[in-house]
Amino acid sequence: MITLEKLKQIKCPACSTKVAEDAEFCPNCKVEFYNCSDCNALVLGTDKVCRNCNADLDSKKENTAENKVDLVQPIYEYKPLEVFTNFLIILLSANIFFAVINIYSDVSDISFMNSNSDSGGVLYYDEESIESMVIGISAILYFISFYISFFFYLAWVRRAYRNLHTLQLKPTEFSSGWSIGAYFVPILNLFRPYTMMKEIWYGSQPIPSKENLYNTQLHLGLTSSSFLPLWWAAVIIDRIFSQLALRLGLKAETYKQALNSLWFDLFSQFTGVAVCILLLYLIWTINKWQTEKHETKLIRECPYCGGKAELEALLCTNCGNKLMVSP
């Protein structure tokens, strides 16, 4: 393999004048040359066969300096999740706070309805009290906080999914646009968001070092696949209870229907708190993993141009030459 030291003493194939490693023509005889794609030796633009390895150069013209630029342009760039993660932590914490107030409200309403309804099912309730006003304001703030947090969550998921292009060698299973669109397509939104989150979960986990093998085994045990099904089951259950509470509340005309609506709303508040807690752990963990994996990626020098390349990279992002992948 050609070393960096040898490349720095490259000579023109026509007049043997020393040339710079990134030169495209000889400063002495002015001939143009490029690198053979098989052995990386300099060859003249008029050569049809490499003088070093006898490779057919007519079929290798795509490796000339002019075309290498398009080959190595990065499509994706790693972007930190920290800003979105911090916003989500604040918003999800606010959701939990308002949900607790709503739970208190539902429990109070259920208790009041059970103790203050007459035989005909008529309720007598003072809706102008300060407590009722506070609960009403809390419900509005919860509604606003929920939709803002959902917006930031979608932005967070899209960025986390796009980052996988820089954190793993294999391509992602879906396009990053589906990380948002999957939540709005009927039927598909029952399983596709979970599939993509699972891909983010495992693709973000940092590769451990050999010195940390024991802790790695413990780490993988703590981050098994049991967490993601628990999180997604809580999301689905929360959706069901929320929809039932909304539909029963809109159609409630009797005491019993209103009471059933309150019970389902109470259950949805509890599942909503569970989803927020699980989501807090999820986004915090993935943010930590992606940051660690990005900062600790093993780097080596490209033997052709001396640029930085990932240890398992297939192409050098500086010169475009193929790299030997370590076993």
PADREN-434586 format. One line per field, with one value per residue (C-alpha): chain; z, x, y; residue in three letters. Coordinates in Angstrom, 3 decimals. Each point is the difference from the previous one (the first is absolute). Example, Ala and Ser with C-alpha at 12.3 -4.5 7.8 and 13.67 -1.06 7.14 Angstrom:
PADREN-434586
c = A; A
up = 7.800; -0.660
east = 12.300; 1.370
north = -4.500; 3.440
r = ALA; SER
END
This chain:
PADREN-434586
c = A; A; A; A; A; A; A; A; A; A; A; A; A; A; A; A; A; A; A; A; A; A; A; A; A; A; A; A; A; A; A; A; A; A; A; A; A; A; A; A; A; A; A; A; A; A; A; A; A; A; A; A; A; A; A; A; A; A; A; A; A; A; A; A; A; A; A; A; A; A; A; A; A; A; A; A; A; A; A; A; A; A; A; A; A; A; A; A; A; A; A; A; A; A; A; A; A; A; A; A; A; A; A; A; A; A; A; A; A; A; A; A; A; A; A; A; A; A; A; A; A; A; A; A; A; A; A; A; A; A; A; A; A; A; A; A; A; A; A; A; A; A; A; A; A; A; A; A; A; A; A; A; A; A; A; A; A; A; A; A; A; A; A; A; A; A; A; A; A; A; A; A; A; A; A; A; A; A; A; A; A; A; A; A; A; A; A; A; A; A; A; A; A; A; A; A; A; A; A; A; A; A; A; A; A; A; A; A; A; A; A; A; A; A; A; A; A; A; A; A; A; A; A; A; A; A; A; A; A; A; A; A; A; A; A; A; A; A; A; A; A; A; A; A; A; A; A; A; A; A; A; A; A; A; A; A; A; A; A; A; A; A; A; A; A; A; A; A; A; A; A; A; A; A; A; A; A; A; A; A; A; A; A; A; A; A; A; A; A; A; A; A; A; A; A; A; A; A; A; A; A; A; A; A; A; A; A; A; A; A; A; A; A; A; A; A; A; A; A; A; A; A; A; A; A; A; A
up = 0.000; -0.869; 3.106; 0.592; 0.069; -3.481; -1.335; 1.114; -2.377; -3.043; -3.321; -3.355; -2.195; -3.018; 1.269; 3.586; 1.548; 3.579; 0.187; 2.810; 1.065; -1.065; -3.301; -3.250; -2.359; 0.054; 0.741; -2.225; -3.178; 0.479; -0.750; 1.687; 2.069; 2.472; 2.334; -1.186; 1.796; 0.567; 1.400; 0.416; -2.057; -2.124; -3.671; -2.907; -1.423; -3.320; 1.473; -0.724; 2.308; 3.459; -0.050; 3.525; 0.099; -3.706; 0.792; -2.872; 0.439; -2.617; 2.365; 3.002; -1.193; 2.692; 2.516; -1.515; 2.210; -1.707; 0.798; 3.486; 1.364; -0.646; 1.426; 3.455; 0.733; 3.319; -0.242; 3.726; 2.841; 3.670; 1.969; 3.824; 1.691; 3.158; -0.751; -0.956; 2.922; 2.522; -1.383; 0.128; 3.588; 1.030; -1.989; 1.093; 3.625; -0.477; -1.490; 3.072; 2.300; -1.803; -0.259; 3.777; 0.378; -2.483; 1.960; 3.134; -1.971; -1.322; 3.428; 1.516; -2.757; 0.346; 3.754; -0.359; -2.547; 2.174; 3.057; -1.461; -2.582; 0.781; -0.959; -3.416; -0.828; 0.255; 1.211; 2.081; -0.301; 0.641; -3.167; 0.965; 2.904; -0.037; 0.005; -3.164; -1.732; 0.866; -1.279; -3.220; -0.630; 0.718; -2.593; -2.636; 0.827; -0.156; -3.479; -1.199; 1.616; -1.479; -3.605; 0.329; 1.493; -2.814; -2.567; 1.675; 0.352; -3.770; -0.690; 2.503; -1.583; -3.501; 1.054; 2.003; -2.990; -2.442; 2.336; -0.533; -3.453; 1.724; 2.939; -1.816; -3.228; -1.199; -1.496; 1.909; -0.802; -0.788; -1.081; 2.731; -1.229; 1.217; 3.559; -0.078; -2.607; 1.672; 2.925; -2.279; -2.278; 1.292; 0.802; -0.780; 3.129; 2.100; -0.756; -2.269; 2.677; 2.291; -2.738; -0.697; 3.705; 0.379; -2.816; 1.733; 3.338; -1.237; -2.575; 2.614; 2.542; 0.104; -0.917; 3.196; 0.330; 0.842; 3.350; 0.944; -0.948; 3.383; 0.357; -3.595; 0.731; 2.949; -2.177; -2.696; 2.666; 1.332; -3.488; -1.245; -2.324; 2.891; 0.474; -3.476; 0.011; 3.423; -1.287; -3.151; 1.886; 2.317; -3.061; -1.589; 3.261; 0.556; -3.502; 0.632; 3.348; -1.359; -2.990; 2.148; 2.521; -2.780; -1.836; 3.151; 1.264; -3.226; -0.027; 3.751; 0.709; 3.179; 3.385; -0.758; -3.335; 1.564; 2.810; -2.482; -1.938; 3.168; 0.817; -3.447; 0.212; 3.381; -1.464; -2.963; 2.373; 1.820; -3.247; -1.268; 3.026; -0.590; -3.663; 0.975; 2.571; -2.443; -2.736; 2.299; 0.531; -3.714; -1.336; 2.760; -0.659; -3.794; 0.236; 2.316; -2.237; -3.236; 1.566; 1.394; -3.226; -2.075; 2.285; 0.376; -3.601; -0.781; -2.533; -2.218; -2.660; -3.656; -1.447; -3.270; 1.056; 3.770; 0.714; 2.897; -0.607; 2.218; 0.884; -1.913; -2.787; -3.533; -1.745; 1.083; 0.222; -1.046; -3.088; -0.800; -0.128; 1.226; 3.455; 1.393; 2.706; 3.139; 0.744
east = 0.000; 1.242; 0.896; -0.453; 3.778; 0.317; -2.819; 1.760; 2.882; -2.209; 1.746; -1.411; -0.331; 1.284; 3.095; 0.452; -0.309; -1.250; -3.584; -2.414; -2.356; -3.077; 1.474; -1.892; 2.847; 3.780; 1.571; 2.961; -1.364; -3.615; -1.519; -3.266; -0.360; -2.305; 0.006; -0.515; -3.084; 1.624; 3.423; -0.255; 3.171; 0.173; -0.835; -0.110; -3.286; 0.986; 0.925; -2.334; 1.785; 1.421; 3.803; 0.049; -2.722; -0.983; -3.643; -2.280; -0.362; -2.712; -2.575; 1.333; -0.513; -2.619; 2.851; 1.519; 0.357; -2.915; -2.488; 1.231; -1.616; -3.511; 0.889; 1.025; -2.515; -1.684; -3.784; -0.659; 1.691; -0.295; -2.066; -0.165; -3.293; 0.751; -2.108; -3.106; 0.560; 0.158; -3.189; -1.780; 1.059; -1.518; -3.201; -0.518; 0.540; -2.667; -2.336; 0.445; -0.705; -3.213; -1.070; 0.259; -2.333; -2.402; 0.092; -0.968; -2.785; -1.371; 0.105; -1.821; -2.614; -0.619; -0.343; -2.290; -2.227; -0.360; -0.992; -2.039; -2.274; -3.689; -2.214; -0.637; 3.702; 0.169; 3.292; 0.496; 3.512; 1.492; 2.016; 0.971; 2.280; 3.699; 0.933; -2.031; 1.634; 3.486; -0.874; -1.429; 3.140; 2.134; -1.933; 0.608; 3.710; 0.251; -1.557; 2.495; 2.989; -0.963; -0.060; 3.190; 1.803; -1.362; 1.455; 3.434; -0.194; -0.516; 2.956; 2.083; -0.895; 0.845; 3.400; 0.793; -0.929; 2.071; 2.992; 0.037; 1.483; 3.162; -0.016; -0.268; 1.294; -3.245; -2.708; -3.202; -3.048; -2.204; 0.451; 0.139; -3.269; -1.851; 1.119; -2.636; -2.463; -0.440; -1.833; -2.733; -0.803; -2.885; 0.844; 3.670; 0.229; -0.659; 3.352; 2.290; 1.025; 0.944; 2.077; 1.905; 0.546; 1.383; 2.452; 1.030; 0.347; 2.414; 1.793; 0.821; 1.625; 3.751; 2.429; 1.852; 3.750; 1.711; 1.098; -3.634; -1.271; -1.503; -1.851; -1.136; -1.685; -1.745; -0.877; -1.581; -1.962; -1.459; -0.863; -1.751; -2.980; -2.487; -0.131; -1.228; -3.079; -0.903; 0.236; -2.017; -2.664; -0.477; -0.361; -2.670; -1.951; 0.131; -1.400; -2.884; -0.984; 0.306; -2.226; -2.613; -0.030; -0.376; -2.798; -1.942; 0.394; -1.387; -2.983; -0.708; -3.609; -0.637; 1.634; 1.359; 1.507; 1.726; 1.355; 1.379; 1.654; 1.712; 1.280; 1.552; 1.504; 1.495; 1.555; 1.355; 1.634; 1.800; 1.175; 1.025; 2.242; 1.493; 0.704; 1.706; 2.211; 1.001; 0.594; 2.224; 2.207; -0.081; 1.098; 2.575; 1.568; 0.118; 1.422; 2.727; 0.765; 0.183; 2.222; 2.345; 0.088; 0.708; 2.782; 1.701; -0.076; 3.332; 1.962; 2.938; 2.037; -0.730; 3.160; -0.446; -0.561; 0.594; -3.531; -2.121; -2.320; -2.118; 1.546; -2.626; -0.598; -0.133; 1.099; 2.190; -2.187; 2.987; 1.446; -2.699; 2.329; -1.128; 1.290; 0.846; -2.536; 1.534; -1.163
north = 0.000; 3.463; 1.977; 3.692; 0.480; -1.494; 2.100; 3.154; -0.969; -0.635; 0.557; 1.000; -3.138; 1.955; 1.881; -1.367; 3.469; -0.047; 1.213; 0.779; -2.767; 2.002; 1.284; -0.563; 0.899; 0.037; 3.426; -0.904; -1.618; 1.147; -3.445; -0.889; -3.145; -1.727; -3.020; -3.545; -1.326; -3.423; 0.878; 3.810; 0.559; 3.144; -0.523; 2.410; 1.154; -1.580; -3.403; -2.890; -2.474; 0.673; -0.152; -1.392; -2.704; -0.301; 0.809; 1.021; 3.750; 0.525; -1.535; 1.943; 3.580; 0.561; 0.272; 3.135; 3.060; 1.780; -2.766; -0.828; 3.153; -1.295; -3.399; 1.189; 2.740; -0.962; -0.356; 0.149; 1.798; -0.893; 2.519; -0.114; -0.822; 1.959; 3.104; -1.960; -2.365; 2.847; 1.579; -3.340; -0.641; 3.334; -0.521; -3.594; 1.000; 2.689; -2.613; -2.177; 2.957; 0.946; -3.638; -0.354; 2.997; -1.582; -3.252; 1.900; 1.673; -3.295; -1.637; 2.992; -0.006; -3.738; 0.312; 3.017; -1.729; -3.068; 2.028; 2.871; -1.539; -0.272; -2.871; 1.519; 0.260; 3.799; 1.477; 3.114; 1.363; 3.428; 0.632; 3.562; -0.894; 0.934; -3.664; -0.609; 2.953; -1.278; -3.461; 1.480; 2.068; -3.063; -2.019; 2.685; 0.214; -3.786; 0.054; 2.638; -1.695; -3.361; 1.208; 2.039; -2.999; -2.207; 2.438; -0.056; -3.775; -0.418; 2.316; -1.980; -3.358; 1.240; 1.305; -3.144; -2.175; 2.074; -0.236; -3.762; 0.664; 1.239; -2.425; -3.344; -1.500; -1.577; 2.244; 0.684; -2.083; 3.017; 3.600; 2.639; 1.490; -3.071; 0.765; 2.762; -1.257; -3.383; 1.644; 1.396; -2.959; -2.160; -3.621; 0.689; 2.156; -3.088; -1.632; 2.069; 2.586; -2.891; -1.663; 3.212; 0.710; -3.504; 0.729; 3.236; -1.813; -2.650; 2.157; 2.631; -2.321; 0.698; -2.739; -0.996; -0.297; -3.282; 1.415; 0.563; -3.449; -0.911; 3.295; -0.392; -3.315; 1.629; 2.996; -2.169; -1.859; 3.236; 1.232; -3.114; 0.082; -0.214; 3.789; 0.951; -2.300; 1.394; 3.571; -0.689; -1.986; 2.997; 2.270; -2.226; -0.373; 3.759; 0.569; -2.399; 1.538; 3.546; -0.744; -1.738; 2.862; 2.584; -1.801; -0.860; 3.567; 1.470; -2.366; 0.023; 0.931; -1.947; -0.299; -3.465; 1.003; 3.026; -2.177; -2.559; 2.794; 1.230; -3.476; -0.438; 3.490; -0.915; -3.149; 1.976; 2.503; -2.819; -1.611; 3.446; 0.484; -3.461; 0.840; 3.277; -1.729; -2.742; 2.576; 2.061; -3.039; -0.828; 3.391; 0.517; -3.407; 0.304; 3.527; -1.271; -2.985; 1.977; 2.647; -2.650; -1.993; 3.092; 1.219; -3.387; -1.216; -1.617; 2.078; -0.943; 1.763; -0.642; -1.638; 1.898; 3.607; 0.009; 1.244; -1.188; -2.948; -2.240; -3.334; -1.980; 2.524; -1.388; 3.217; 2.889; 3.115; 2.143; -1.708; -2.582; -3.002; -3.392; -0.896; -3.387; -0.887; -1.466; -3.567
r = MET; ILE; THR; LEU; GLU; LYS; LEU; LYS; GLN; ILE; LYS; CYS; PRO; ALA; CYS; SER; THR; LYS; VAL; ALA; GLU; ASP; ALA; GLU; PHE; CYS; PRO; ASN; CYS; LYS; VAL; GLU; PHE; TYR; ASN; CYS; SER; ASP; CYS; ASN; ALA; LEU; VAL; LEU; GLY; THR; ASP; LYS; VAL; CYS; ARG; ASN; CYS; ASN; ALA; ASP; LEU; ASP; SER; LYS; LYS; GLU; ASN; THR; ALA; GLU; ASN; LYS; VAL; ASP; LEU; VAL; GLN; PRO; ILE; TYR; GLU; TYR; LYS; PRO; LEU; GLU; VAL; PHE; THR; ASN; PHE; LEU; ILE; ILE; LEU; LEU; SER; ALA; ASN; ILE; PHE; PHE; ALA; VAL; ILE; ASN; ILE; TYR; SER; ASP; VAL; SER; ASP; ILE; SER; PHE; MET; ASN; SER; ASN; SER; ASP; SER; GLY; GLY; VAL; LEU; TYR; TYR; ASP; GLU; GLU; SER; ILE; GLU; SER; MET; VAL; ILE; GLY; ILE; SER; ALA; ILE; LEU; TYR; PHE; ILE; SER; PHE; TYR; ILE; SER; PHE; PHE; PHE; TYR; LEU; ALA; TRP; VAL; ARG; ARG; ALA; TYR; ARG; ASN; LEU; HIS; THR; LEU; GLN; LEU; LYS; PRO; THR; GLU; PHE; SER; SER; GLY; TRP; SER; ILE; GLY; ALA; TYR; PHE; VAL; PRO; ILE; LEU; ASN; LEU; PHE; ARG; PRO; TYR; THR; MET; MET; LYS; GLU; ILE; TRP; TYR; GLY; SER; GLN; PRO; ILE; PRO; SER; LYS; GLU; ASN; LEU; TYR; ASN; THR; GLN; LEU; HIS; LEU; GLY; LEU; THR; SER; SER; SER; PHE; LEU; PRO; LEU; TRP; TRP; ALA; ALA; VAL; ILE; ILE; ASP; ARG; ILE; PHE; SER; GLN; LEU; ALA; LEU; ARG; LEU; GLY; LEU; LYS; ALA; GLU; THR; TYR; LYS; GLN; ALA; LEU; ASN; SER; LEU; TRP; PHE; ASP; LEU; PHE; SER; GLN; PHE; THR; GLY; VAL; ALA; VAL; CYS; ILE; LEU; LEU; LEU; TYR; LEU; ILE; TRP; THR; ILE; ASN; LYS; TRP; GLN; THR; GLU; LYS; HIS; GLU; THR; LYS; LEU; ILE; ARG; GLU; CYS; PRO; TYR; CYS; GLY; GLY; LYS; ALA; GLU; LEU; GLU; ALA; LEU; LEU; CYS; THR; ASN; CYS; GLY; ASN; LYS; LEU; MET; VAL; SER; PRO
END
